[in-house]
Amino acid sequence: MKIGLFGGSFNPIHVGHIALARHFRWQAGLDEVWLMVSPQNPLKQGCNDLLDDQLRYQMARVALYGEEGIVASDYELHLPKPSYTWNTLQHLKEDYSAHDFVLLIGGDNWQLFPRWHRADDILDNYQIVVYPRRDSDIDRALLPQNVRVLDTGLLDISSTEIRQRVRNHSDISGLVPASIIPLVQRCYV
């Protein structure tokens, strides 16, 4: 199987994440997309409102219920920390040797990619699909051969905005799946 790995904190998961996973699956020819709920990103330290790992994973599972070919994964939560993508990829390769893995990342992470742990090894061994993010210009002419940009248009929804809306007692319907609205409202007040 060809599996897309879409990692993130999903703090909380929102409709933009799910729409991107659908685009990834279809446009990149993937059998499945695994939303890899991640512990604290080593390059994004300082997030002081990151929910408990298992709570974010459970929220993602509920949000993805019934989504064909898109699954929530807590695989990375069981690996040693810090959570480096290279390490995750190596463990997955060992545990799921029959699968081919494709890394799915945002344009903001692509800009930081040279700072990633063992970035050259990832580039040498895995296909990477990048989706556009606000304030992340990508020069397609400079991309390595195994990296491509997904033409999704800009899905401008952020988990940060959702958390702020909840704290301000503003409506979040349409931003997160209806199935998790009560949980999101309870967790981020």
C-alpha positions in Angstrom: 0.0 0.0 0.0 1.0 3.6 -0.6 0.5 5.5 2.6 0.6 9.3 3.1 1.9 10.5 6.4 0.3 13.7 7.5 1.8 14.7 10.8 0.8 17.4 13.1 -0.3 18.3 16.6 -4.0 18.5 15.5 -4.6 20.9 18.4 -7.5 20.5 17.5 -8.1 18.7 14.3 -10.2 20.8 11.9 -12.1 20.6 8.6 -9.0 22.0 6.8 -6.9 19.0 7.9 -9.5 16.6 6.7 -10.0 18.4 3.4 -6.2 18.3 2.9 -6.1 14.6 3.7 -8.7 14.0 1.0 -6.8 16.1 -1.5 -3.5 14.3 -0.6 -5.2 10.9 -1.0 -6.7 11.7 -4.4 -4.0 13.9 -6.0 -1.0 11.9 -4.8 -2.6 8.5 -5.6 -2.5 7.2 -2.1 -4.3 4.2 -0.7 -4.6 5.8 2.7 -3.6 8.9 4.6 -2.5 8.5 8.2 -3.0 11.6 10.3 0.0 11.1 12.6 -0.9 12.8 15.9 2.5 14.1 17.1 4.0 15.1 20.4 5.6 18.5 20.6 7.3 19.5 17.4 11.0 20.0 18.1 11.0 23.1 15.9 7.9 24.6 17.4 8.7 24.7 21.1 6.8 27.0 23.3 3.2 26.0 22.6 1.8 26.1 26.1 -1.7 25.1 25.3 -1.0 21.8 23.7 -3.6 19.3 24.8 -2.6 15.9 26.2 -1.4 13.5 23.4 -4.1 10.9 23.9 -6.9 13.5 24.0 -5.8 15.0 20.7 -5.6 11.4 19.2 -9.1 10.6 20.5 -10.5 13.8 19.1 -8.9 13.0 15.7 -10.4 9.5 15.7 -13.9 10.8 16.4 -13.5 13.6 13.8 -12.4 11.0 11.1 -15.1 8.5 11.9 -16.5 7.3 8.5 -13.8 9.0 6.4 -12.8 6.4 3.8 -9.0 6.0 3.5 -8.1 8.5 6.2 -7.2 7.3 9.7 -5.9 8.8 12.9 -2.7 7.3 14.1 -1.1 7.4 17.5 2.0 5.6 16.2 4.4 8.5 16.8 3.1 9.0 20.4 4.7 5.6 21.3 8.2 6.4 20.0 11.1 8.0 21.9 11.1 11.8 22.2 12.0 14.2 20.8 9.8 13.3 17.8 12.0 13.4 14.7 10.4 12.5 11.4 13.4 10.5 10.3 13.1 8.3 13.3 9.4 7.8 12.7 10.0 6.9 9.1 12.6 4.3 10.1 10.3 2.7 12.7 7.4 2.6 10.2 9.7 1.1 7.5 10.6 -1.7 10.0 7.1 -2.3 11.3 5.3 -1.9 7.9 7.9 -3.1 5.4 5.2 -3.8 2.7 4.1 -0.2 2.6 5.6 2.8 0.7 5.4 6.0 2.7 5.0 9.5 1.3 5.6 12.5 3.6 2.9 15.2 3.4 3.9 18.6 4.8 2.8 22.2 4.8 4.7 24.9 3.0 5.7 26.4 6.3 7.4 23.1 7.2 9.0 22.9 3.8 10.7 26.3 4.5 12.1 24.8 7.7 13.0 21.5 6.1 16.7 22.2 5.9 16.7 22.4 9.8 14.9 19.0 10.2 16.9 16.2 11.8 18.4 14.2 8.9 16.7 16.2 6.2 19.0 14.9 3.5 18.3 11.3 4.4 14.6 12.0 4.2 15.0 13.6 0.8 17.1 10.7 -0.4 14.7 8.0 0.6 11.1 9.4 0.6 8.7 11.2 -1.7 7.5 14.5 -0.2 4.3 16.3 -1.1 3.9 19.9 0.0 0.7 21.9 0.4 0.5 25.7 0.3 0.3 27.6 3.6 -0.2 31.3 4.2 3.2 33.2 4.0 5.1 30.2 2.6 6.2 30.9 -1.0 7.6 27.8 -2.8 9.7 28.1 -5.9 8.7 25.0 -7.7 11.6 25.3 -10.1 14.0 24.7 -7.1 12.3 21.6 -5.7 14.2 18.3 -5.7 12.9 15.7 -8.1 11.0 13.7 -5.4 9.2 16.8 -4.0 6.1 18.2 -5.5 3.5 20.8 -4.5 -0.1 19.8 -4.2 -2.5 22.2 -5.9 -5.2 22.5 -3.2 -5.6 26.2 -3.1 -5.1 27.8 0.3 -7.3 26.3 3.0 -6.9 29.1 5.5 -8.1 27.5 8.8 -5.8 27.3 11.8 -6.0 25.5 15.1 -4.7 28.6 16.8 -7.7 30.6 15.5 -10.1 27.9 16.7 -8.6 27.9 20.2 -8.9 31.7 20.3 -12.5 31.5 19.1 -13.4 29.0 21.8 -11.7 31.3 24.5 -13.7 34.2 23.2 -17.0 32.1 23.2 -17.3 32.5 19.4 -18.9 30.0 17.1 -16.6 27.3 15.7 -19.2 25.4 13.6 -17.9 24.8 10.1 -14.3 25.0 11.4 -14.3 21.6 13.1 -16.4 18.5 12.5 -19.7 18.8 14.3 -18.9 15.5 16.2 -16.1 17.2 18.2 -17.5 20.7 18.8 -18.5 19.9 22.4 -15.1 18.4 23.2 -13.2 21.3 21.6 -15.3 23.8 23.5 -14.7 22.0 26.8 -11.0 21.5 26.2 -9.9 25.0 25.1 -11.9 27.3 27.4 
